[in-house]
Amino acid sequence: MRTDLGMGRGKIAAQVAHAAVSAVLQGPHGAVFEAWLQAGQPKVVLKVAGAAELAELCGHAVAAGLPVQVIHDAGRTQVAAGTATCCAIGPALPADVDPVTAVLSLL
Amino acid sequence: MRTDLGMGRGKIAAQVAHAAVSAVLQGPHGAVFEAWLQAGQPKVVLKVAGAAELAELCGHAVAAGLPVQVIHDAGRTQVAAGTATCCAIGPALPADVDPVTAVLSLL
């Protein structure tokens, strides 16, 4: 999640929920997905400082072969239309995601 | 979303995402669901003061025939295991949800 857009906690929550739903609807639905559901669909919400760091993160995740969904806000409230606010990485195994995200801090 | 549990914005975002994913996976998948997806899967994040108000809200939503998913936290961080933190109402038509939620404020 970008922290430079001045979004309130409700707006942030909605963006993260968009990302999670997109990850579930558009990501792979094999054994990794089923294992993630069985584990209680764990999510870790991390922060990036801005658009450049978000883009860099997405690039690393794609290069690692991970499912990535970038969320662009419709712009009805708080941020300009089309702004990339956050991304979802996964569903995937922690051992595959952690090398990409370990540098980031919890939101 | 309950506001009485002292959860940070990242924790809140994860709970809302749990609720949204549960609503998508467990809710009805008919024309209303497809229309919601086509509209950009809109979400409105609202607040309740505590467990009693959350339970009352869920009761009203169930009585109105709406899909309701209550999220109970696994309790690994910040709140006690099994705590009901929030619920998802829908996917449903705004005309059906709004009478149940209109009394609540944005988070």
Backbone of each chain as ProteinMPNN parsed JSONL, in Angstrom:
{"seq_chain_A": "MRTDLGMGRGKIAAQVAHAAVSAVLQGPHGAVFEAWLQAGQPKVVLKVAGAAELAELCGHAVAAGLPVQVIHDAGRTQVAAGTATCCAIGPALPADVDPVTAVLSLL", "coords_chain_A": {"N_chain_A": [[0.841, -1.193, 0.0], [0.565, 2.182, -0.92], [1.799, 4.944, 0.898], [1.818, 7.584, 0.481], [-0.352, 8.993, -0.403], [-2.208, 10.179, 1.177], [-4.497, 8.888, 2.079], [-7.323, 7.967, 4.043], [-8.052, 5.62, 6.776], [-10.267, 4.027, 6.16], [-10.49, 4.254, 3.404], [-8.005, 3.145, 2.687], [-8.441, 0.533, 3.613], [-10.482, -0.304, 1.876], [-9.106, -0.294, -0.573], [-7.176, -2.287, -0.14], [-8.875, -4.425, 0.162], [-10.007, -4.513, -2.419], [-7.71, -5.357, -3.772], [-7.229, -7.88, -2.612], [-9.555, -9.299, -3.298], [-9.307, -9.218, -6.077], [-6.982, -10.711, -6.371], [-7.909, -13.201, -5.608], [-9.922, -13.698, -7.511], [-8.652, -13.507, -9.973], [-6.184, -14.726, -9.799], [-4.164, -17.786, -9.747], [-5.851, -20.966, -9.276], [-5.083, -23.359, -7.876], [-3.404, -25.908, -5.979], [-1.916, -24.327, -4.227], [-3.547, -22.107, -3.795], [-5.759, -23.371, -2.546], [-4.531, -24.323, -0.236], [-3.903, -21.927, 0.98], [-6.456, -20.884, 1.487], [-7.375, -22.827, 3.322], [-5.683, -22.328, 5.408], [-6.792, -20.128, 6.505], [-6.865, -17.929, 4.879], [-4.527, -16.08, 5.056], [-3.185, -12.761, 5.227], [-0.791, -10.226, 4.668], [-0.214, -6.935, 5.268], [1.602, -4.505, 3.783], [3.822, -1.648, 3.435], [4.645, 0.818, 0.923], [6.604, 3.606, -0.206], [5.803, 5.195, -2.308], [4.798, 5.769, -5.78], [6.962, 4.93, -7.362], [8.319, 3.043, -5.801], [6.301, 1.169, -5.529], [6.012, 0.317, -8.181], [8.513, -0.797, -8.619], [8.462, -2.907, -6.786], [6.364, -4.458, -7.867], [7.572, -5.185, -10.253], [9.676, -6.819, -9.327], [8.175, -8.893, -8.209], [6.773, -9.94, -10.399], [8.949, -10.781, -11.906], [9.786, -12.827, -10.302], [7.916, -14.687, -10.816], [5.472, -14.546, -9.535], [1.901, -14.195, -8.843], [0.458, -11.086, -9.582], [-1.562, -8.338, -8.827], [-2.438, -5.193, -9.703], [-3.921, -2.373, -8.259], [-5.937, 0.161, -9.46], [-7.233, 3.212, -8.621], [-10.628, 4.26, -8.882], [-11.098, 6.879, -8.565], [-13.153, 8.373, -7.466], [-13.152, 9.376, -4.943], [-10.883, 11.092, -2.837], [-8.324, 10.387, -4.225], [-6.693, 10.889, -7.464], [-8.277, 9.8, -10.518], [-7.409, 6.619, -11.764], [-5.047, 6.339, -10.436], [-2.457, 4.259, -9.274], [-2.784, 2.504, -6.426], [-2.089, 0.361, -4.777], [-0.882, -3.055, -4.612], [-1.666, -6.543, -4.971], [0.115, -9.431, -4.062], [0.281, -12.735, -4.828], [-2.307, -15.306, -4.461], [0.277, -17.234, -2.92], [3.068, -19.286, -1.943], [4.505, -18.651, 1.272], [7.301, -18.966, 1.27], [7.936, -18.293, -1.3], [6.979, -15.684, -1.612], [8.152, -14.178, 0.439], [10.959, -13.564, -0.101], [10.666, -11.476, -1.895], [9.261, -9.512, -0.566], [10.402, -9.046, 1.881], [11.901, -6.833, 2.499], [10.166, -4.841, 3.083], [8.09, -2.892, 5.381], [5.502, -3.487, 7.844], [2.253, -2.077, 7.293]], "CA_chain_A": [[0.0, 0.0, 0.0], [1.277, 3.458, -0.899], [1.498, 5.765, 2.076], [2.034, 8.991, 0.107], [-1.546, 9.526, -1.068], [-3.078, 10.84, 2.146], [-5.772, 8.175, 2.203], [-7.761, 7.588, 5.379], [-7.99, 4.178, 7.039], [-11.356, 3.353, 5.46], [-10.074, 4.211, 1.994], [-6.943, 2.143, 2.61], [-9.048, -0.792, 3.784], [-11.205, -0.645, 0.649], [-8.12, -0.603, -1.609], [-6.602, -3.598, 0.184], [-9.924, -5.415, -0.133], [-10.022, -4.649, -3.883], [-6.539, -6.148, -4.169], [-7.408, -9.264, -2.164], [-10.602, -9.915, -4.132], [-8.735, -9.403, -7.416], [-6.036, -11.829, -6.287], [-8.683, -14.443, -5.54], [-10.698, -13.928, -8.732], [-7.823, -13.54, -11.175], [-4.98, -15.514, -9.577], [-4.265, -19.231, -9.993], [-6.746, -21.659, -8.346], [-4.6, -24.712, -7.692], [-3.143, -26.392, -4.625], [-1.441, -23.217, -3.39], [-4.747, -21.343, -3.422], [-6.542, -24.151, -1.58], [-3.787, -24.341, 1.029], [-4.03, -20.571, 1.539], [-7.809, -20.806, 2.056], [-7.449, -23.711, 4.479], [-4.907, -21.698, 6.483], [-7.502, -18.945, 6.981], [-6.557, -16.857, 3.909], [-3.677, -15.06, 5.688], [-2.755, -11.596, 4.453], [0.148, -9.333, 5.334], [-0.35, -5.631, 4.615], [2.909, -3.841, 3.852], [3.771, -0.291, 2.874], [5.674, 1.387, 0.056], [6.618, 5.058, -0.003], [5.194, 5.93, -3.409], [4.557, 5.074, -7.053], [8.179, 4.297, -7.883], [8.599, 1.834, -5.018], [5.263, 0.198, -5.882], [6.341, -0.231, -9.502], [9.699, -1.637, -8.451], [7.99, -4.121, -6.112], [5.615, -5.263, -8.836], [8.55, -5.749, -11.183], [10.359, -7.925, -8.664], [7.229, -9.992, -8.023], [6.542, -10.541, -11.718], [10.191, -11.473, -12.276], [9.851, -14.039, -9.482], [6.859, -15.589, -11.249], [4.34, -14.485, -8.605], [0.715, -13.497, -9.336], [0.426, -9.683, -9.14], [-2.723, -7.541, -9.248], [-2.278, -3.78, -9.349], [-5.221, -1.709, -8.116], [-6.008, 1.561, -9.884], [-8.442, 3.76, -8.018], [-11.587, 4.867, -9.808], [-10.94, 8.322, -8.422], [-14.371, 9.067, -7.031], [-12.871, 10.021, -3.651], [-9.558, 11.2, -2.21], [-7.155, 10.369, -5.116], [-7.017, 11.086, -8.88], [-8.694, 8.6, -11.24], [-6.357, 5.845, -12.405], [-3.871, 6.229, -9.573], [-2.135, 2.939, -8.725], [-2.719, 2.704, -4.974], [-1.512, -0.789, -4.088], [-0.939, -4.294, -5.382], [-1.685, -7.833, -4.277], [1.067, -10.448, -4.526], [-0.237, -14.018, -4.399], [-1.877, -16.275, -3.447], [1.523, -17.93, -3.184], [3.692, -19.814, -0.731], [5.364, -17.679, 1.966], [8.701, -19.126, 0.865], [8.118, -17.628, -2.588], [6.674, -14.247, -1.49], [8.999, -13.482, 1.417], [12.171, -12.939, -0.645], [10.314, -10.255, -2.635], [8.627, -8.506, 0.296], [11.038, -8.99, 3.211], [12.498, -5.521, 2.712], [9.114, -3.879, 3.397], [7.563, -2.879, 6.747], [4.046, -3.549, 8.008], [1.548, -0.786, 7.239]], "C_chain_A": [[0.875, 1.241, 0.0], [0.846, 4.286, 0.306], [1.589, 7.257, 1.752], [0.799, 9.675, -0.44], [-2.526, 10.189, -0.102], [-4.426, 10.178, 2.329], [-6.07, 7.856, 3.667], [-7.827, 6.076, 5.536], [-9.109, 3.403, 6.343], [-11.05, 3.203, 3.973], [-8.987, 3.159, 1.791], [-7.531, 0.734, 2.684], [-9.771, -1.226, 2.51], [-10.231, -1.019, -0.468], [-7.502, -1.984, -1.379], [-7.625, -4.697, -0.116], [-10.085, -5.601, -1.636], [-8.896, -5.588, -4.321], [-6.723, -7.618, -3.812], [-8.452, -9.98, -3.014], [-10.067, -10.164, -5.545], [-7.765, -10.578, -7.437], [-6.777, -13.164, -6.296], [-9.383, -14.732, -6.869], [-9.807, -14.153, -9.943], [-6.563, -14.386, -11.011], [-5.214, -16.992, -9.863], [-5.099, -19.93, -8.907], [-6.347, -23.119, -8.166], [-4.362, -25.026, -6.226], [-2.684, -25.274, -3.696], [-2.609, -22.372, -2.907], [-5.55, -22.078, -2.362], [-5.854, -24.194, -0.218], [-3.908, -23.001, 1.746], [-5.419, -20.402, 2.181], [-7.901, -21.613, 3.348], [-6.716, -23.112, 5.681], [-5.583, -20.44, 7.03], [-7.216, -17.712, 6.146], [-5.707, -15.738, 4.528], [-3.24, -13.973, 4.706], [-1.788, -10.78, 5.303], [0.121, -8.021, 4.569], [0.911, -4.817, 4.87], [2.828, -2.482, 3.167], [4.938, -0.016, 1.941], [5.502, 2.906, 0.102], [5.918, 5.821, -1.122], [5.116, 5.091, -4.673], [5.8, 4.333, -7.538], [8.48, 3.004, -7.136], [7.553, 0.755, -5.307], [5.592, -0.473, -7.216], [7.536, -1.181, -9.42], [9.319, -2.981, -7.816], [7.262, -5.038, -7.088], [6.57, -5.925, -9.828], [9.27, -6.943, -10.586], [9.433, -9.143, -8.539], [6.953, -10.709, -9.347], [7.768, -11.349, -12.144], [10.345, -12.787, -11.511], [8.755, -15.039, -9.839], [5.635, -15.599, -10.361], [3.131, -13.805, -9.252], [0.68, -12.08, -8.742], [-0.825, -9.011, -9.695], [-2.496, -6.115, -8.77], [-3.655, -3.12, -9.323], [-5.1, -0.24, -8.516], [-7.321, 2.132, -9.372], [-9.326, 4.424, -9.063], [-11.641, 6.382, -9.646], [-12.179, 9.082, -8.024], [-14.14, 9.825, -5.721], [-11.373, 10.058, -3.417], [-8.364, 11.211, -3.163], [-7.62, 10.485, -6.571], [-7.344, 9.761, -9.556], [-7.498, 7.94, -11.9], [-5.096, 5.705, -11.589], [-3.671, 4.782, -9.117], [-1.904, 3.106, -7.227], [-1.985, 1.58, -4.256], [-1.463, -1.969, -5.05], [-1.121, -5.466, -4.432], [-0.626, -8.726, -4.896], [0.598, -11.779, -3.941], [-1.623, -14.258, -4.922], [-0.621, -17.047, -3.883], [2.077, -18.445, -1.856], [4.544, -18.738, -0.073], [6.827, -17.764, 1.513], [8.984, -18.467, -0.481], [7.914, -16.113, -2.492], [7.718, -13.534, -0.64], [10.271, -12.88, 0.828], [11.895, -11.625, -1.352], [9.901, -9.144, -1.679], [9.366, -8.274, 1.612], [11.608, -7.617, 3.53], [11.462, -4.501, 3.194], [8.64, -3.995, 4.847], [6.049, -3.004, 6.73], [3.451, -2.159, 7.919], [1.167, -0.363, 8.647]], "O_chain_A": [[1.803, 1.359, 0.799], [-0.329, 4.314, 0.674], [1.453, 8.097, 2.642], [0.877, 10.815, -0.897], [-3.561, 10.704, -0.525], [-5.398, 10.839, 2.697], [-5.168, 7.515, 4.432], [-7.678, 5.336, 4.564], [-8.918, 2.243, 5.976], [-11.315, 2.164, 3.369], [-9.039, 2.377, 0.842], [-7.157, -0.146, 1.908], [-9.682, -2.387, 2.11], [-10.491, -1.952, -1.228], [-7.328, -2.755, -2.322], [-7.266, -5.773, -0.595], [-10.28, -6.726, -2.095], [-9.102, -6.491, -5.131], [-6.411, -8.5, -4.613], [-8.258, -11.132, -3.404], [-10.345, -11.205, -6.14], [-7.728, -11.346, -8.398], [-6.329, -14.132, -6.911], [-9.431, -15.882, -7.305], [-10.166, -14.91, -10.845], [-5.931, -14.729, -12.01], [-6.33, -17.399, -10.184], [-5.055, -19.528, -7.744], [-7.184, -24.013, -8.29], [-5.027, -24.484, -5.344], [-3.022, -25.271, -2.512], [-2.652, -21.967, -1.745], [-5.977, -21.471, -1.379], [-6.508, -24.113, 0.822], [-4.002, -22.95, 2.972], [-5.542, -19.85, 3.274], [-8.441, -21.138, 4.347], [-7.084, -23.361, 6.829], [-5.036, -19.762, 7.9], [-7.31, -16.586, 6.634], [-6.118, -14.577, 4.527], [-2.968, -14.231, 3.534], [-1.959, -10.666, 6.517], [0.397, -7.988, 3.37], [1.242, -4.485, 6.008], [1.892, -2.203, 2.418], [6.045, -0.523, 2.12], [4.425, 3.422, 0.401], [5.486, 6.957, -0.924], [5.333, 3.88, -4.653], [5.695, 3.226, -8.067], [8.847, 1.997, -7.741], [7.875, -0.433, -5.329], [5.461, -1.689, -7.355], [7.563, -2.228, -10.067], [9.781, -4.041, -8.241], [7.512, -6.243, -7.128], [6.391, -7.087, -10.193], [9.458, -7.96, -11.254], [9.86, -10.28, -8.74], [6.908, -11.938, -9.398], [7.645, -12.454, -12.672], [10.952, -13.738, -12.005], [8.67, -16.112, -9.241], [4.839, -16.536, -10.408], [3.298, -12.939, -10.111], [0.853, -11.906, -7.536], [-1.112, -9.103, -10.889], [-2.377, -5.865, -7.57], [-4.453, -3.287, -10.246], [-4.273, 0.5, -7.982], [-8.393, 1.598, -9.657], [-8.843, 5.061, -9.999], [-12.176, 7.082, -10.505], [-12.259, 10.296, -8.216], [-14.841, 10.792, -5.423], [-10.671, 9.114, -3.781], [-7.441, 11.993, -2.935], [-8.78, 10.218, -6.882], [-6.769, 8.726, -9.221], [-6.671, 8.609, -12.52], [-4.164, 5.018, -12.006], [-4.608, 4.151, -8.63], [-0.953, 3.764, -6.805], [-1.33, 1.814, -3.24], [-1.951, -1.88, -6.177], [-0.78, -5.393, -3.251], [-0.485, -8.772, -6.118], [0.525, -11.94, -2.723], [-2.097, -13.489, -5.759], [-0.48, -17.449, -5.037], [1.6, -18.073, -0.784], [5.234, -17.989, -0.765], [7.503, -16.743, 1.391], [10.127, -18.119, -0.777], [8.577, -15.346, -3.19], [8.124, -12.416, -0.958], [10.643, -11.773, 1.217], [12.762, -10.754, -1.414], [10.157, -7.969, -1.942], [8.988, -7.389, 2.38], [11.781, -7.272, 4.699], [11.826, -3.421, 3.659], [8.766, -5.05, 5.468], [5.395, -2.674, 5.741], [4.036, -1.185, 8.392], [0.565, 0.695, 8.833]]}, "seq_chain_B": "MRTDLGMGRGKIAAQVAHAAVSAVLQGPHGAVFEAWLQAGQPKVVLKVAGAAELAELCGHAVAAGLPVQVIHDAGRTQVAAGTATCCAIGPALPADVDPVTAVLSLL", "coords_chain_B": {"N_chain_B": [[-16.878, -2.331, 10.484], [-15.455, -2.811, 13.64], [-14.588, -0.284, 15.96], [-13.569, -0.305, 18.425], [-11.462, -1.873, 19.185], [-8.853, -1.152, 19.088], [-7.248, -1.559, 16.867], [-4.64, -1.207, 14.421], [-4.139, 0.573, 11.256], [-3.243, -1.188, 9.271], [-3.942, -3.7, 10.248], [-6.719, -3.363, 10.355], [-7.209, -3.07, 7.603], [-6.522, -5.636, 6.689], [-8.505, -7.187, 7.941], [-10.84, -6.188, 6.724], [-10.295, -6.964, 4.138], [-10.304, -9.763, 4.462], [-13.059, -10.038, 4.938], [-14.17, -9.121, 2.527], [-13.153, -10.968, 0.665], [-14.288, -13.297, 1.686], [-16.977, -12.707, 1.283], [-17.073, -12.778, -1.481], [-16.313, -15.425, -2.05], [-18.142, -16.999, -0.662], [-20.638, -15.889, -0.931], [-23.673, -15.341, -2.933], [-23.564, -16.112, -6.473], [-24.774, -14.845, -8.744], [-26.632, -12.738, -10.998], [-26.515, -10.315, -9.621], [-24.04, -10.391, -8.378], [-22.349, -10.444, -10.648], [-22.963, -7.976, -11.765], [-21.986, -6.307, -9.81], [-19.233, -6.861, -9.953], [-18.725, -5.917, -12.56], [-19.138, -3.245, -12.175], [-16.864, -2.503, -10.953], [-16.386, -3.678, -8.527], [-17.411, -2.213, -6.139], [-16.946, -1.011, -2.782], [-17.969, -0.117, 0.483], [-16.757, 1.099, 3.405], [-17.675, 0.93, 6.647], [-18.331, 1.988, 10.058], [-18.773, 0.47, 13.298], [-19.531, 0.722, 16.8], [-18.879, -1.307, 18.569], [-19.022, -4.741, 19.794], [-21.732, -5.273, 20.32], [-23.153, -3.529, 18.64], [-22.243, -4.442, 16.188], [-23.311, -7.036, 16.152], [-26.028, -6.433, 16.193], [-26.287, -5.112, 13.753], [-25.646, -7.213, 11.964], [-27.796, -8.874, 12.486], [-29.931, -7.322, 11.517], [-29.233, -7.285, 8.801], [-29.346, -9.986, 8.053], [-32.033, -10.446, 8.545], [-33.063, -8.913, 6.528], [-32.559, -10.463, 4.398], [-30.049, -10.414, 3.26], [-26.708, -11.371, 2.101], [-24.379, -12.266, 4.572], [-21.213, -12.145, 6.045], [-19.393, -12.899, 8.802], [-16.394, -11.915, 10.302], [-14.028, -13.563, 12.209], [-11.303, -13.011, 14.188], [-8.13, -14.638, 14.023], [-6.474, -14.215, 16.083], [-3.723, -13.978, 16.328], [-2.392, -11.61, 16.425], [-2.734, -8.512, 18.11], [-5.638, -8.67, 18.797], [-7.899, -10.73, 20.811], [-8.153, -14.286, 20.236], [-10.728, -15.418, 18.107], [-12.322, -13.204, 18.288], [-14.977, -11.29, 17.002], [-14.513, -9.147, 14.454], [-15.455, -7.655, 12.303], [-17.933, -7.408, 9.65], [-18.982, -8.542, 6.406], [-21.415, -7.317, 4.189], [-23.304, -8.364, 1.58], [-22.228, -9.531, -1.723], [-24.654, -7.264, -3.001], [-27.539, -5.414, -4.125], [-27.329, -1.852, -4.049], [-29.755, -0.634, -3.33], [-30.863, -2.516, -1.714], [-29.018, -2.888, 0.335], [-28.577, -0.354, 1.459], [-30.784, 0.519, 3.141], [-30.252, -0.922, 5.453], [-27.736, -0.128, 6.276], [-27.592, 2.605, 6.319], [-27.624, 4.13, 8.606], [-25.095, 4.123, 9.59], [-21.714, 5.476, 9.863], [-18.977, 6.407, 7.658], [-15.871, 4.644, 7.922]], "CA_chain_B": [[-15.655, -2.542, 11.232], [-15.469, -2.309, 15.022], [-13.568, 0.73, 16.225], [-13.255, -0.35, 19.864], [-10.472, -2.925, 19.448], [-7.505, -0.592, 19.066], [-6.474, -2.111, 15.746], [-3.988, -0.27, 13.523], [-4.744, 0.641, 9.915], [-2.895, -2.388, 8.509], [-4.798, -4.757, 10.788], [-8.074, -3.078, 9.875], [-7.252, -3.372, 6.166], [-6.52, -7.093, 6.516], [-9.826, -7.695, 8.336], [-11.792, -5.816, 5.666], [-9.987, -7.829, 2.992], [-10.875, -11.082, 4.793], [-14.518, -9.966, 4.781], [-14.493, -8.989, 1.104], [-12.861, -12.251, 0.019], [-15.32, -14.245, 2.142], [-18.233, -12.36, 0.605], [-16.967, -13.227, -2.872], [-16.209, -16.886, -2.144], [-19.263, -17.683, -0.025], [-21.909, -15.258, -1.263], [-24.323, -15.797, -4.164], [-22.814, -15.783, -7.691], [-25.717, -14.644, -9.832], [-26.589, -11.484, -11.754], [-26.116, -9.219, -8.732], [-22.583, -10.504, -8.222], [-21.714, -10.045, -11.91], [-23.142, -6.526, -11.916], [-21.064, -5.695, -8.845], [-17.894, -6.961, -10.535], [-18.653, -5.033, -13.73], [-19.119, -1.858, -11.678], [-15.575, -2.254, -10.302], [-16.492, -4.247, -7.172], [-17.42, -1.134, -5.139], [-17.05, -1.349, -1.361], [-18.103, 1.013, 1.388], [-16.277, 0.633, 4.712], [-18.422, 1.669, 7.666], [-17.88, 1.654, 11.406], [-19.669, 0.247, 14.431], [-18.826, 1.091, 18.029], [-18.445, -2.455, 19.345], [-19.58, -6.055, 19.492], [-23.196, -5.259, 20.354], [-23.651, -2.869, 17.432], [-21.943, -5.347, 15.068], [-24.293, -8.12, 16.192], [-27.321, -5.866, 15.818], [-26.215, -4.881, 12.306], [-25.74, -8.515, 11.292], [-29.177, -9.323, 12.637], [-30.771, -6.579, 10.574], [-28.892, -7.689, 7.432], [-29.894, -11.332, 7.852], [-33.491, -10.301, 8.483], [-33.387, -8.322, 5.223], [-32.248, -11.451, 3.363], [-28.76, -10.094, 2.623], [-25.578, -12.239, 2.458], [-23.573, -11.7, 5.663], [-20.056, -12.933, 6.469], [-18.764, -12.322, 9.996], [-14.984, -12.282, 10.393], [-13.492, -13.777, 13.558], [-9.844, -12.95, 14.069], [-7.397, -15.805, 14.524], [-5.901, -13.823, 17.375], [-2.263, -14.043, 16.391], [-1.885, -10.253, 16.686], [-3.556, -7.343, 18.472], [-6.913, -8.938, 19.476], [-8.036, -12.096, 21.313], [-8.61, -15.261, 19.259], [-12.165, -15.606, 18.004], [-13.03, -11.928, 18.337], [-15.648, -10.827, 15.785], [-13.959, -7.811, 14.199], [-16.201, -6.938, 11.267], [-18.706, -8.282, 8.776], [-19.303, -8.107, 5.045], [-22.814, -7.437, 3.774], [-23.328, -8.362, 0.129], [-22.657, -8.574, -2.748], [-26.092, -7.027, -3.088], [-27.863, -4.13, -4.742], [-27.345, -0.727, -3.105], [-31.119, -0.381, -2.858], [-31.168, -3.497, -0.671], [-28.081, -2.732, 1.449], [-28.608, 0.98, 2.062], [-31.7, 0.664, 4.286], [-29.668, -1.579, 6.632], [-26.457, 0.487, 6.658], [-27.637, 4.071, 6.184], [-27.446, 4.757, 9.918], [-23.674, 4.051, 9.971], [-20.786, 6.444, 9.271], [-17.756, 5.888, 7.043], [-14.73, 4.452, 8.832]], "C_chain_B": [[-15.818, -1.974, 12.643], [-14.325, -1.319, 15.234], [-13.084, 0.683, 17.672], [-12.104, -1.315, 20.189], [-9.028, -2.429, 19.386], [-6.625, -1.142, 17.961], [-5.862, -0.992, 14.906], [-4.566, -0.362, 12.116], [-4.421, -0.585, 9.065], [-3.743, -3.572, 8.941], [-6.239, -4.588, 10.304], [-8.196, -3.456, 8.4], [-7.304, -4.875, 5.926], [-7.885, -7.689, 6.874], [-10.871, -7.393, 7.271], [-11.562, -6.686, 4.436], [-10.474, -9.256, 3.236], [-12.384, -11.089, 4.5], [-14.9, -9.921, 3.306], [-14.263, -10.302, 0.366], [-13.908, -13.292, 0.423], [-16.649, -13.98, 1.445], [-18.231, -12.875, -0.832], [-17.003, -14.749, -2.967], [-17.471, -17.583, -1.651], [-20.617, -17.092, -0.373], [-22.494, -15.816, -2.553], [-23.57, -15.307, -5.392], [-23.731, -15.631, -8.897], [-25.544, -13.286, -10.486], [-26.13, -10.316, -10.887], [-24.606, -9.212, -8.541], [-21.88, -10.026, -9.484], [-21.818, -8.531, -12.114], [-22.187, -5.771, -10.991], [-19.631, -5.729, -9.374], [-17.727, -5.976, -11.683], [-18.562, -3.57, -13.312], [-17.806, -1.528, -10.981], [-15.538, -2.7, -8.851], [-16.487, -3.175, -6.07], [-17.633, -1.66, -3.722], [-17.186, -0.066, -0.569], [-17.757, 0.501, 2.778], [-16.857, 1.538, 5.793], [-17.991, 1.209, 9.049], [-19.045, 1.39, 12.356], [-18.84, 0.414, 15.705], [-18.289, -0.112, 18.795], [-19.208, -3.706, 18.968], [-21.108, -6.03, 19.424], [-23.76, -4.634, 19.085], [-23.382, -3.727, 16.192], [-22.993, -6.463, 15.002], [-25.671, -7.635, 15.753], [-27.391, -5.642, 14.305], [-26.371, -6.19, 11.533], [-27.167, -9.047, 11.352], [-30.108, -8.632, 11.654], [-30.519, -7.033, 9.136], [-29.459, -9.066, 7.11], [-31.419, -11.257, 7.711], [-33.935, -9.73, 7.142], [-33.063, -9.27, 4.07], [-30.929, -11.212, 2.655], [-27.695, -11.118, 3.0], [-24.716, -11.545, 3.506], [-22.442, -12.666, 5.988], [-19.43, -12.225, 7.665], [-17.33, -12.831, 10.08], [-14.575, -12.388, 11.853], [-11.982, -13.843, 13.457], [-9.201, -14.186, 14.686], [-6.622, -15.489, 15.796], [-4.407, -13.923, 17.485], [-1.659, -12.682, 16.722], [-3.015, -9.368, 17.177], [-4.878, -7.634, 19.184], [-7.003, -10.414, 19.868], [-8.599, -13.021, 20.242], [-10.124, -15.39, 19.29], [-12.978, -14.333, 18.054], [-13.686, -11.622, 16.991], [-15.234, -9.383, 15.549], [-14.8, -6.979, 13.246], [-17.111, -7.917, 10.548], [-18.756, -7.676, 7.383], [-20.791, -8.297, 4.832], [-22.827, -7.308, 2.26], [-22.466, -9.476, -0.421], [-24.19, -8.486, -2.853], [-26.314, -5.671, -3.75], [-27.846, -3.024, -3.691], [-28.737, -0.475, -2.52], [-31.526, -1.341, -1.748], [-30.275, -3.311, 0.561], [-28.323, -1.419, 2.203], [-29.597, 1.121, 3.22], [-31.129, 0.078, 5.584], [-28.479, -0.787, 7.18], [-26.5, 2.01, 6.725], [-27.374, 4.795, 7.498], [-25.963, 4.851, 10.304], [-22.837, 5.106, 9.253], [-19.611, 5.729, 8.625], [-16.67, 5.723, 8.096], [-13.732, 5.58, 8.633]], "O_chain_B": [[-16.25, -0.837, 12.83], [-13.22, -1.519, 14.729], [-12.29, 1.523, 18.097], [-11.811, -1.542, 21.363], [-8.093, -3.199, 19.607], [-5.402, -1.188, 18.095], [-6.488, 0.048, 14.701], [-5.37, -1.245, 11.815], [-5.229, -0.984, 8.227], [-4.206, -4.353, 8.11], [-6.889, -5.551, 9.898], [-9.172, -4.088, 7.996], [-8.044, -5.34, 5.06], [-8.366, -8.593, 6.19], [-11.697, -8.247, 6.95], [-12.513, -7.096, 3.77], [-11.001, -9.894, 2.324], [-12.907, -12.025, 3.895], [-15.836, -10.596, 2.879], [-15.08, -10.704, -0.462], [-14.36, -14.076, -0.411], [-17.359, -14.912, 1.065], [-19.25, -13.346, -1.337], [-17.647, -15.302, -3.859], [-17.834, -18.642, -2.163], [-21.646, -17.725, -0.134], [-21.881, -16.668, -3.197], [-22.997, -14.218, -5.374], [-23.487, -16.223, -9.948], [-24.44, -12.745, -10.525], [-25.432, -9.424, -11.369], [-23.974, -8.156, -8.543], [-20.908, -9.275, -9.398], [-20.874, -7.891, -12.577], [-21.651, -4.725, -11.356], [-18.9, -4.746, -9.259], [-16.714, -5.283, -11.773], [-17.974, -2.753, -14.021], [-17.632, -0.42, -10.475], [-14.767, -2.179, -8.045], [-15.652, -3.224, -5.167], [-18.384, -2.608, -3.491], [-16.586, 0.953, -0.912], [-18.392, -0.428, 3.275], [-16.574, 2.734, 5.85], [-17.36, 0.161, 9.194], [-20.122, 1.977, 12.25], [-17.617, 0.269, 15.693], [-17.353, 0.025, 19.583], [-19.937, -3.742, 17.977], [-21.707, -6.687, 18.573], [-24.728, -5.139, 18.516], [-24.185, -3.745, 15.259], [-23.497, -6.789, 13.928], [-26.388, -8.332, 15.036], [-28.399, -5.936, 13.662], [-27.133, -6.265, 10.569], [-27.674, -9.603, 10.378], [-30.964, -9.266, 11.037], [-31.453, -7.154, 8.344], [-29.989, -9.286, 6.021], [-32.009, -11.925, 6.861], [-35.034, -10.017, 6.669], [-33.266, -8.929, 2.905], [-30.705, -11.744, 1.568], [-27.751, -11.685, 4.091], [-24.363, -10.376, 3.351], [-22.673, -13.859, 6.183], [-18.988, -11.082, 7.553], [-17.079, -14.028, 9.946], [-14.743, -11.451, 12.634], [-11.445, -14.659, 12.708], [-9.647, -14.707, 15.709], [-6.17, -16.393, 16.499], [-3.86, -13.952, 18.587], [-0.545, -12.605, 17.241], [-4.142, -9.476, 16.695], [-5.224, -6.901, 20.11], [-6.276, -11.25, 19.33], [-9.425, -12.603, 19.431], [-10.731, -15.464, 20.359], [-14.197, -14.369, 17.883], [-13.028, -11.685, 15.953], [-15.56, -8.499, 16.341], [-14.857, -5.754, 13.358], [-17.066, -9.119, 10.807], [-18.596, -6.469, 7.203], [-21.363, -9.308, 5.24], [-22.419, -6.285, 1.712], [-22.002, -10.312, 0.354], [-24.901, -9.49, -2.8], [-25.381, -4.884, -3.91], [-28.299, -3.233, -2.566], [-28.868, -0.141, -1.343], [-32.409, -1.041, -0.944], [-30.71, -3.544, 1.689], [-28.278, -1.384, 3.432], [-29.276, 1.79, 4.203], [-31.478, 0.522, 6.678], [-28.238, -0.77, 8.387], [-25.528, 2.634, 7.15], [-26.948, 5.95, 7.497], [-25.611, 5.574, 11.236], [-23.201, 5.572, 8.174], [-19.281, 4.599, 8.986], [-16.547, 6.522, 9.024], [-12.697, 5.614, 9.298]]}, "name": "protein", "num_of_chains": 2, "seq": "MRTDLGMGRGKIAAQVAHAAVSAVLQGPHGAVFEAWLQAGQPKVVLKVAGAAELAELCGHAVAAGLPVQVIHDAGRTQVAAGTATCCAIGPALPADVDPVTAVLSLLMRTDLGMGRGKIAAQVAHAAVSAVLQGPHGAVFEAWLQAGQPKVVLKVAGAAELAELCGHAVAAGLPVQVIHDAGRTQVAAGTATCCAIGPALPADVDPVTAVLSLL"}
